[in-house]
Structures are given as structure tokens and as C-alpha cells.
Amino acid sequence: MARDVVIKSAEDIDKSRRAAQLAAEVLSMIGPHVVPGVSTETLDRICHDHIVNVQGAIPANVGYQGYPKTILTSVNQVVCHGIPSADRILKKGDIVNIDVAVIKDGWFGDTSRMFFVGTPSTLARRLVETTYEAMVAGIRQVKPGATLGDIGHAIQTVAHRAHFSVVREYCGHGIGQVYHEDLQVLHYGSPGEGLTLEPGMVFTIEPMINAGKREVRQLPDGWTVVTRDRSLSAQWEHMVAVTPDGYEVLTAWPGGTGDYPPV
């Protein structure tokens, strides 16, 4: 399996980092716009204009397998792949994941994060913070000689400790000059199992955690995925490179992690 994974050179990782940092900068830019009364369509337009006109990059999601928009906006019980719409108006108490991907000089950057719209409920805040903690726990397993199972186990341990569930239908992925490369990062697993990590591997870690049961379903639009029991769901995503002595988070947030513990 390792033979199928693209190993990046230092020069490759420099290019990947540049795209990754642009994607992270989009999420930093859009944060102040995530307020009660705004439509997810408006957020999409702002992100599109910023990527094209300010960054000089390409919105990677537009047209990808037929996807119509620049970002994915997953609100409350939407697990992933929510399509921005003029009809979807954010309200106080909502939680929303914004997922963005850009292409710069042929390299892909891909990241997502959660936003609170106004003041969230106690459960919503705990879910969002636990999901972030789970992602960080997974990232901290990354080093040469570790396995993908180590990452998944760390993530599910944090989620299950909080009595939340891990979505199993979607996973992290290799990324570089191809949006989704062969490497798959499951967000559950057993220590020591799966592919062994090597320096030069680049992939996303992007756990989706549900407040209720883990089962999901896809809506008729062919994209939007929701929790079957209508419980809240949260997701965070970083791009990570395996370095000779550990890891580097390529999608580090401009200005740092704010109220969230650093990776």
C-alpha cells in the first residue's frame, strides 16, 4: 500500500504549504462575516471573490465532481458537504463548519473549521471543542513509524470519552497536486494497525463527530450529509505533513489558534 502513496520532496511540501496557508487565510478572513442573519450563499460569494481577486488562486471545489459552489457550509445537524444557499440564513445559536479548498500553482490546500453564530448551547460548545480536541489528538500521533491506526484510535478515544460518536463513512485523504490522493485517514482504529507513516507524506485529518449516534444519510441533492437522528455534528480539518522528527500543520491559522489549544 505504501508504494501507492505519493511522497513529497521538501520543494513539494513548500508548494503544498503555500496552498494550505491560502486556504487557512480564507477561513480567517470569513470569520467576522459569520453572524446571525447572513446567508450561506453570501459567505460563499465572499470566499470566492477573495480567493480569485485577492489571492489569485483557484477555488478547488467549483465544478469538482459537479459541486456548484466555492465552500461547503454544514450547519447544526449537517455532517458535511452542505451546499451554500440564499435560503439558508444563519441564526443565533447555530454552529457551522466552513470547508474551503484552493489551488495555487497546481497544488491543493484544504481545511475546515467550526464557527459559532452568536452564543451556542452548552452541548454545541462541548461538541465543537471536543471535536477540535480529537483532531489535535490525532495530529499529535503523526511521526515516522506511527500508523494510521494510531491516529484513528487517538481521535475515537477523545470522542467516546465525551460520549460522542465518530462518523465512519468519511475520512481524511492524501493531498498534493491531486485533491484526493490514495491515502485514507480513518478517524477510528486500533494502535499499530494500518499504513506506517513516512517523512514526506501529506494528508488531511478531519474528524466528524456527532452528539448522538454515528449513522448518517445523504439528502436528495446528492451532496448534503446529515445525522440520521438529527443530532448536532461538528468537524475540523487540518493538512499535515510527516517530517523526519514528527509533523507540521500546513494549514496553521493566521494569528494563531485563539481560544483553542495549539496543535
C-alpha positions in Angstrom: 0.0 0.0 0.0 2.8 2.4 0.9 4.0 2.2 -2.8 0.8 3.9 -3.8 1.3 6.9 -1.5 2.9 10.0 -3.0 6.0 11.0 -1.0 6.7 14.7 -1.3 10.1 16.3 -1.5 11.0 19.4 0.5 10.2 21.5 -2.5 6.9 19.8 -3.0 6.0 20.5 0.6 6.9 24.2 0.2 4.4 24.4 -2.6 1.8 22.4 -0.7 2.3 24.7 2.3 1.7 27.8 0.2 -1.7 26.5 -1.0 -2.6 25.3 2.5 -1.8 28.7 4.0 -4.0 30.4 1.5 -6.9 28.1 2.4 -6.4 28.8 6.1 -6.3 32.5 5.3 -9.8 32.3 3.7 -11.2 30.8 6.9 -9.5 33.6 8.9 -11.0 36.2 6.5 -14.5 34.9 6.6 -14.8 34.6 10.4 -16.1 38.1 11.1 -18.9 37.6 8.4 -20.3 34.5 10.2 -23.1 36.3 12.1 -26.8 35.9 12.6 -28.8 37.0 9.5 -26.2 36.2 6.9 -26.9 33.6 4.2 -24.5 30.8 3.5 -24.7 31.9 -0.2 -23.3 35.3 0.9 -20.4 33.6 2.7 -19.7 31.6 -0.4 -19.6 34.7 -2.6 -17.2 36.5 -0.2 -14.9 33.5 -0.2 -15.0 33.1 -3.9 -14.2 36.7 -4.6 -11.3 36.6 -2.0 -9.7 33.5 -3.5 -9.9 34.8 -7.1 -9.4 38.5 -6.7 -7.2 38.8 -3.6 -5.2 35.6 -3.5 -5.0 35.0 -7.3 -5.8 31.3 -6.6 -8.5 28.9 -7.9 -11.5 27.7 -5.9 -10.9 24.0 -6.0 -14.4 22.9 -5.1 -16.2 24.7 -8.0 -17.1 22.0 -10.5 -15.4 19.2 -8.6 -17.5 16.1 -9.4 -20.2 18.6 -10.2 -20.2 20.6 -7.0 -21.6 24.1 -7.7 -20.0 26.3 -5.0 -16.7 27.5 -3.6 -17.1 26.4 0.1 -19.1 23.8 1.9 -21.3 25.1 4.7 -22.5 22.4 7.2 -24.9 23.8 9.8 -26.0 22.1 13.0 -27.1 18.5 12.1 -25.4 18.7 8.7 -22.3 16.4 9.0 -20.5 17.5 5.8 -20.9 18.8 2.2 -23.6 21.3 2.9 -24.3 23.5 -0.2 -24.4 27.3 0.4 -27.9 28.7 -0.4 -29.6 32.1 -0.3 -32.4 30.4 1.7 -30.1 29.2 4.5 -29.9 32.1 6.9 -27.7 31.6 9.9 -29.4 32.3 13.3 -28.2 32.8 16.8 -27.1 29.5 18.4 -26.2 27.8 15.1 -22.9 26.0 14.7 -21.4 25.9 11.2 -18.4 24.2 9.6 -16.9 26.0 6.6 -14.7 23.9 4.4 -12.6 25.5 1.8 -10.1 24.3 -0.8 -7.9 26.3 -3.1 -5.4 25.6 -5.9 -2.3 27.6 -6.2 0.3 26.9 -8.9 -1.1 23.4 -9.3 -1.1 22.5 -5.6 -4.2 22.0 -3.4 -4.8 23.4 0.0 -7.8 22.1 2.0 -9.0 22.9 5.5 -12.2 23.5 7.6 -13.2 24.8 10.9 -16.2 25.4 13.1 -17.8 28.8 13.8 -20.3 29.7 16.5 -23.2 32.0 15.3 -23.8 34.1 18.4 -23.8 32.1 21.7 -24.1 28.3 21.3 -25.8 25.9 23.6 -23.7 24.1 26.2 -24.0 20.9 24.2 -23.0 22.6 21.0 -19.9 24.2 22.6 -18.8 21.0 24.2 -19.2 19.1 20.9 -17.2 21.6 18.9 -14.5 21.8 21.5 -14.3 18.0 21.8 -14.1 17.6 18.1 -11.2 20.0 18.0 -9.5 18.1 20.8 -10.0 14.9 18.9 -8.4 16.3 15.7 -5.4 17.6 17.8 -5.0 14.2 19.5 -4.9 12.6 16.0 -2.4 15.1 14.7 -0.1 14.5 17.7 0.3 10.9 16.8 1.9 11.8 13.4 5.5 10.9 13.1 7.6 8.4 11.1 7.0 4.9 12.2 3.5 5.6 13.6 0.5 4.1 11.8 -2.8 5.4 10.6 -4.5 3.2 13.2 -2.7 5.3 15.9 -4.3 8.4 14.5 -7.8 6.9 14.4 -7.5 5.4 17.8 -6.5 8.7 19.4 -9.4 10.5 17.7 -12.1 8.0 18.7 -10.7 7.8 22.3 -11.4 11.6 22.8 -14.8 11.4 21.2 -16.0 8.3 23.1 -14.7 9.7 26.4 -17.2 12.6 25.9 -20.0 10.1 24.9 -20.0 11.3 21.3 -19.8 9.2 18.2 -17.4 9.1 15.2 -18.7 9.2 11.7 -17.2 6.3 9.7 -18.3 7.0 6.2 -15.9 9.8 5.5 -12.2 10.1 6.2 -9.1 12.2 5.7 -7.1 11.9 2.5 -3.7 12.4 0.8 -3.4 15.7 -0.9 -0.9 17.4 -3.2 -1.2 18.0 -6.9 -4.3 15.8 -6.7 -7.2 16.9 -4.4 -7.8 13.4 -3.0 -4.8 11.1 -3.2 -5.0 7.4 -2.4 -4.0 7.6 1.3 -7.1 7.4 3.5 -7.1 8.5 7.2 -9.9 6.8 9.1 -10.9 8.6 12.3 -11.2 5.4 14.3 -9.0 2.4 14.6 -6.5 0.4 16.6 -3.0 1.3 17.6 -0.3 -0.2 15.4 -2.7 -1.1 12.6 -2.7 0.3 9.0 -0.2 2.1 6.9 3.1 3.1 8.5 3.9 6.8 8.2 7.0 8.1 6.4 8.5 11.5 6.0 7.1 13.4 3.0 3.5 12.1 3.3 0.9 14.9 3.3 -2.7 14.3 4.2 -5.7 15.7 6.0 -7.1 14.8 9.4 -10.7 15.9 9.5 -12.9 14.0 12.1 -16.6 14.4 12.0 -18.1 13.9 15.5 -21.8 13.5 16.3 -23.5 14.4 19.5 -25.9 11.5 19.0 -25.4 8.2 17.1 -22.8 7.9 14.3 -25.3 7.0 11.5 -25.7 9.5 8.6 -27.7 9.8 5.5 -27.3 11.8 2.3 -30.1 14.2 1.1 -31.6 14.0 -2.4 -29.3 16.9 -3.6 -26.6 14.2 -3.8 -24.2 16.2 -1.5 -25.6 17.2 1.9 -25.0 14.6 4.6 -26.9 14.8 7.9 -27.1 12.8 11.1 -29.9 10.2 11.0 -31.1 11.1 14.5 -30.9 14.9 13.7 -28.3 15.4 16.4 -25.6 18.1 16.1 -22.4 17.3 14.3 -19.0 19.1 14.2 -15.8 18.8 12.1 -12.4 20.3 12.0 -9.7 19.7 9.3 -6.0 20.4 9.0 -3.5 19.4 6.4 -0.5 17.7 8.0 3.0 16.8 6.6 5.1 14.0 8.1 8.5 15.4 8.9 11.7 13.4 9.9 11.0 14.0 13.6 7.2 14.4 13.7 4.7 16.6 11.9 4.0 20.0 10.5 0.5 21.5 10.4 0.4 23.1 6.9 -2.9 24.9 7.4 -1.9 26.8 10.6 -4.3 29.6 11.3 -3.1 33.2 10.7 -2.9 34.8 14.1 -2.7 31.5 16.0 -5.4 29.3 17.5 -7.2 31.9 19.6 -9.1 30.3 22.4 -8.3 26.8 21.1 -5.2 24.9 22.4 -2.4 24.9 19.9 -1.7 21.7 17.9 
